Amino acid sequence: MEDGNSKISPSLRDFYIPDYMLVPESKKVDVLEEPACPVVVFINSRSGGQLGGDLIKTYRELLNYAQVFDLGEEAPDKVLHRLYGNIEKLKSEGDHLATHIEKTLRLIVAGGDGTAGWLLGVVCDLKLAKPPPIATVPLGTGNNLPYSFGWGKKNPSTDQQSVLSFLQQVKEAKEMKIDSWHIVMRMKVPKEGSFDPIPPLELPHSLHAFQRVSSSDTLNVEGYHTFRGGFWNYFSMGMDAHVSYAFHSERKKHPERFKNQLTNQSAYAKIGLKQGWFLASLCHPSSRNIAQLANVKIMKTPGQWVDLHIPSSIRSIVCLNLPSFSGGLNPWGTPNQKKARYRDLTRPFVDDGLLEVVGFRDAWHGLVLLAPKGHGTRLAQARRIRFEFHKGATDHTFMRIDGEPWKQPLPVDDDAVVVEISHLGQVDMLTTKNCISRSISDPSTPSKWSHNGDEDSEDSEDEWEGGRSKFGAAATFKISEEIDIAHLS
């Protein structure tokens, strides 16, 4: 048999995977040298203007054409199900390379935060014994996920030398676990019209309807419907989501105006000014304040819900997992030791099972984050957080999950809209030396105060138990064919 990588440049053999490993029923070849860092590459060809298409071309020139996938043509869940099914078949036939690939495979995803979250959901859903760690190429507007783990936030160059340099970084990268978060939303089914999605509601791709199956579930109420999904970086509600929604709406109407990262960021800033959030106290009624929109409860100790006090001036709330928001800002900052102990706060780790909950009064308050020690109003750290919206202040608000916003109708009758967020699991990310995220298990991470390391436990009377059994791409993160992935952030 021919050598499966004899024609590959020595500098690329570490990343090369032969056809027969990727495409079932392909002709098997002998590979004399096992790749040190085999990769499968996923690229959103519609991200970053023309950059996505250019990246696909370059990666396919350097690697095996079959190990580079255009997400505009094939979904990652189908690709990975096929790949791991083939690996299992080859392992059963005694193929040692299949075993090696399974143990050493690394994934690369190029796109915005929405695209990266899509792949993270797929990997989470596969529930593999050895999940492949993921490197992210910043090809969106905010690029919070890549920036959090040291991959930068500027759109990349697409020439061969730049791609080779990135591949070398992937080879040298370290692994870090990050928490995944489950979100469940319950609302009343409308009396008329379709309810998936609920008009005029256009939910992000990561929220999907599902049927309640547990007869003991106290929230399984006739006439109500439940949506569920997940996120890795943040859930937010209020003014920031409002600006993001306006930006995405404008981009959807006029895609020709949003061709590069600089233009997108400039448009985002102009929309923020136009919305009046810099003069929120004058331009927006008090009904936009979070405290008037919802009752908020948090759980820091397993099984114990407590009311969260939110100052009356707070118009935006962010539940944050990673230290990057709105293109690299860190709303939580670093509390000093005295304040941290007094308020029972810990350092913000990405794998500690806690969300940092931060509030903002207006856009000026948000600009404080640009200062070296700037931060929002630290409200709490929580294992779970629950928003209960009742009829009253206004008929809608704006919400956002990892960069994807939507306009959320609020109750018009005596019914309630409920949103609950809880810790689900973890996934492996690849990090560079520039990584700004911190892991609780990293011995090199400095700690000025002790961390409460109690493990989360399942509540025997968990109201959302029926909704936590499945999370990820196969059901929750599956993107329908009707959705244009160019609008994933």
N, C-alpha and C positions, 0 to 999 in steps of 0.2 A: 504494500500500500504506500501511497505517497505521504510525505511529511506534511501534516496539515498547516504548519506555519513556516515552512522553509522559504516561502516567497515574501514573508513579512520582514520589514526592517527590524534589526535587533532591538532598537529602542522602543518598538511597539509590541514585541512578542509578549511582554508582561501583561498586556491588556487584551490580547487576541483570544477569541473563542471561535472554534471551527464550526462550519455549517451544520454538521451532523448533530452537534450538541443543541443547536438552536432550532433546527427545522426537522421535525420527525420524518422518518423514512429517508433521510438524506444518506448518501454514501459515506460510510465510516472511513476515517483516515487515521493513521498513526500520528500522534503528536509527540515528538521526541523530548520536548521541553515544556513542562507544565507552566502556564502563565502565573506569574507571582500575584497579579492583581487583575483578574478577569472582570470586565465591566459590561453592563448592558446600559445603553443610553436612550433616554426618552426626551424628546424635544417637542415643545409646542411651536409648530411652524408659524403660528399666527401671533406669537408674542414678539415684542420688541421690534415692531415694524417688519423690516426685511431680515432682521438678524436671525430669527428662528430658522428660516429657510437656508440662509447662508451657513449656519452652524451645522445643520443636517448634512449639507453638501461636504463640508470639511471633515466631519467625523466619519462619513462613509468613504471618503478618500483615504483616510488614515487607518481605519479599522475594517473589520469584516462588514460588508453592507448589511448583512442579516442581524447584526447586533446593535443597530441604530434604528430607532423607531420614531416615526412622526405621529404624535398624538392626535393630529388632525385626521389620520387615516386608520389608526388602530388603538383601542383603549388598552391601558397598561394591565388591567385585570386579565384580559384575554391572553396577552403576551406572557405574563408570568405563570398563569395556569398551564399554558402550553409548555413553557420552558421547564417548570418543575415536574410536570407529568412526564416529560421526556427524560429528565434526569433520573427520576425514579426507575423508569424502564431500563435505562442504560446501566444503572447501578445493579439491578437485578441480573443483568447479563455479565456482571463482573467488570464493568468499565471503570477503571481507577480514576480517569480524568473527570468523569461525572461526579465522583465523590469529592475530588479536589475542587471542582467548580462550585459545588454546593457549599463547601466550607469557606471559600475565599471570595465569592462573588460580591461585587460592589455595584450599586446603581448610581447613575447620574441622571438628574432631571433638570432640564433647562426650561424656564418659564417664569411666570409670576408666582406669588404666594399661593394663589388658588390652584395653579397647576401642580406645585410641589405638594400641597395638601392632598390633592387627588391621589398622587402616587403613595404618599404616606398612608392614606386610608386603605389602599390596595394591599400594601405590605402588612398592615395591621390585621386586615381581614383574612389573610392567608393562614395566619397562625402557624408559621413554620417553626420547626425545632431550632433552626439557625437562620433567623431573618437577615436578609442582606442590608448592611448599612447604606445610607443614602447621602450623596453629595449634591448640593443645589447650585445651579448656575443662575445668577441674577439676571433675569430677562423680563422683569416687570417694571412697575412704577415705584412701589414701596420697597420690595425685596427685603422684607424683615426677616424671613427665614434664612436666606443666604448670609445676611449680615450678622445674624446672631451666632453663626457657627464659623465665621472667619472667611467666608467666600466673597465678601465685598457686597456693595450695593449698586455699583455702576454696571450698566450693560457691558458685556465683554466684547473683546475683539474676536473676529471669526477666522483669522488666518491660521495656517497650519502651526506656526510656531507658538501662537497663543494657546491653541488647543493642546499641543504637546506639553506645554508648561502646566496647563490645568490637569492633564492626566497624571503628570508626575506628582502634583499636589494630592490628587486622589490616592495615589499609591502610598504616600507618606502620611496621610491623614490618620488621626486617631478616632476611635469610636466614643460616642457619648449617648447615653439614654436620655430621652425626654418624655415627659408625661403626655398622654392624650386625654382629652376631655370630652365627655358625652353631654350633649344638650338635648333636652326634651321640651317641646312646646305643645300645650293643650289649649284648644280654643273651640268655640261653639261652631258647629257646622251651619253654614248659611241655609236659609229656607229655600232659596232659589239659586239655580246655576250650579256650575261645577265647583267642587271644593278642592281640587288638586291641580294647580294651586288655587287658593281661595281668591277670587277677584276682589279688589284689584291687586292682590298680593302676588308678587313674583319672588318666590323664595330662592335663596342661593342653592347651587347644585348639591350642597352638603346637607340639606334638610329635606327629608322625604316623609310622606305619610305612611303610617302603618296601623294595622288593626290591633286593638287590645285583645288579649286572649285570656287573661287571668280574671276569673269571676270574683276573686277576692280583692282585686285592685280597686281601691276607693275612688280613683280618678277615672275608672272605666265607666263613664256616665253616658247614657243614651243621649244622642244629639250632639255629642262632642267628638272631635277628631284630634289625633295626636301626630305630631311630626317629631322626628328625631334626626340627629346628625352628630357632628363632632368637629373639634378644632384642636390645633396645637399651639397657636400663638395667642389669640385673644378673641373675646366677645366684647362688643361695646354697644352702647345705646345712648342716644342723645345727639348733641351738636356735631360730633365728629362723624357719626354715621350719616347725619343729614347732609353734610358737605360731600361725603363719599358717594352717597346716593345721587346727588345732583351731578357729580362728575361722571359717574357711570352712565347715567341717563343721557348726558350730553355726548359722551363717546359712542353710545349706541346709535344716536341719531346722526352723528357726523363723524364716522370712523376715519375719514380722510384727514381730519384735523389732528389726529392723535397718532403720529407716526414715530415718535421717538421719546425717550425718557425725559429729556429736558423740557420738551413741549408739554408733555403730560403734567409734569410737576408745576410748571408755570400756570397751566390752566387750573390745576387743583387750588393753587393759592388764590387766583382771581375769584374762583367760585366761593371760597371761604369768605372773602371780603364782601362779595355780592350778597351772601346769605345773611350778613349782619351780625355774625357771631362776635365780632370785635366790640360791638356795642350791645351785647346781649340783654343787659338790664333795661335798655331803652327800646330795642327792636323786637324783643321776644317776650310774650306774656309769661307770668309766673307758672302758668300751666305746663310750660316746657321743663320745669324743674323736676328732677328725678323723684324727689320726695313726694311730689304731688301726683306723679304718674303711677307709682307702685309702692307696695309694702315689700321690703327686702329682708330676707332672713339668710343667715349664714350658719354653716356648721364647721367648727374647727375641731371640736372633740366629737368622735364618732357617736352618733345617736342623739346629739344635743343641738337642736335648732335654737338660735337666739336672734332677736330683732337687730338689724343693723341700722344705727343712727346715721342718716345722711343729712348734712347741712342743707338748709333751705335754698342756698344759692347755687348748688351743684346742678349743672345742666347736662353733664356728660359723665358716664361711668364706664370704666374699662376693667374687665377681668382679664388679667395678663399672666401668661405663662412664661414667655421669653422676654429678655431685656431689650426688645426692639419693637417700636411702635411708630407708625407714620413715618417710615423711611429712616429709622435708626435712632429715634428718641427713646429715652428710658424714663417712663412716667414714675416709677417707684423710687429710683435713685438708691442711695445708701443711708438709711437712718443711722444717727449716731448711737453709740452704745447705750447711753442713758435712756434715750427715748425708746430704743428697741426693747430694753428690759422692762420699762414702765408699761409699755403697751403690748407686751408679749409678742413681739415681732421677731422673725428670724431672717437670716439672709435669703435673698431671692434665688433659690436653686431651680433648675429646670426639671428636676427629677425627684422632688420632695413631696409630691402629692398635694401641693398647695398652690392656689391662685392668689396673686396680688390684686387687690381691689382698690382702684384709684379713681378720684373724682376731679372734674374740672368745672370752673365757674363760667369761663368764656374763652375765646380764642387767645386773648392776652395771657390768660393763665397758662394756656398751652405753650406759648412762646417762652415761658420761664424755663422750659425743658432745654432750651438752647444754652442756658448758663451752665457752667461746670458742675454746680451742685443743685441745679434746678430739679424740681419734681412736682407732681400733682399733689392733691390732698389724699394722703394715705388713709384709707378707710378701714381696711382689714386684710388679713390673710385667711383663706378658707379652703376647706376640703370640698364643700358644696356651697352653692348659692342659689337662692330661689327668689324670683320676682313674681309678685301677684298683682295683676292689673285689674282694677275695678272701674265701673262706670263713673265718670266724673269729669276730670280736668279737660281732656281733649279726646278726639276720635282716632288719633293715630300717633305713632312715634316712629323713629328710625332705628334700625338695628344693623349690626355688622358682624360677620364672622370671618376672621383672617382675610380682611380686605374686601369681602363681598357683602354689599349692603342691600337692604330691602326696606320698604315702607310697611310697617306693621299696624294693621287696624287694631283698635282697642275696643273694649266692650261698649255696646250701645244699649244693651238691656241690663239686667241684673246678673248676667253671667260673668265669668272671670276668664282672663287669659293668663296662663301660668307658664313661666319659663324656668326650668331647673337645670343647673349645670353640676356635674359630678365627675370625679376622677374615674377613668376607665382602665388604662393600661399604659404601656410604654412602647416606643419604637427607637431604633438605633440611627443616630445621625453621624456623619463624618465631619470632623472639625480640623481646622488648620491652627497654626500657632497664633493667628489673629483672633481666635474665638473669644467672644465676650460673654458667652454663657458660662455658668458655673454649675458643676455637679456636686451633689452632696457626698458622693462616693469618691471624689478626687482628693487624695491626701495632700495635694499641693495647694488646694484652695484654702486661703486664710479664713479663719473664723474668729470674730471678735466677741461673739456670744454663742451660747449653746443653742443647738437646734432640738426642737421637740420631735423626736423621731418615732412617735407612736404610729404604728401601721394602721391604715384605714381598714375598717371592717364592714361587712355587709350588715345592714339592719334587717332584723327578722321581719319587720313590718314595713319594709321599704315600698313606698307607694309607686316608685318608678321601676320596680324590679323587672316587669315585663318588657320595658323599653331598653334595658341595659344588656340584654342577652346577645345582641348583634350590633356590630359597629364597624363600618369600613366601606370599602369600595363595592363589594359584591351587592350590597343592598343600599347602604346609606350614601356612598360616594359615587354611585354609578351615574354617569352623565348621559342624559337621553340624547338621541341623535338630533333632536330639534335644537339643541343648545349650541350656539356658536362659541367654541372654546377661545376665540380671540378676545372674549370679554371676561375670561378668567383673569383676576388681578395678577 
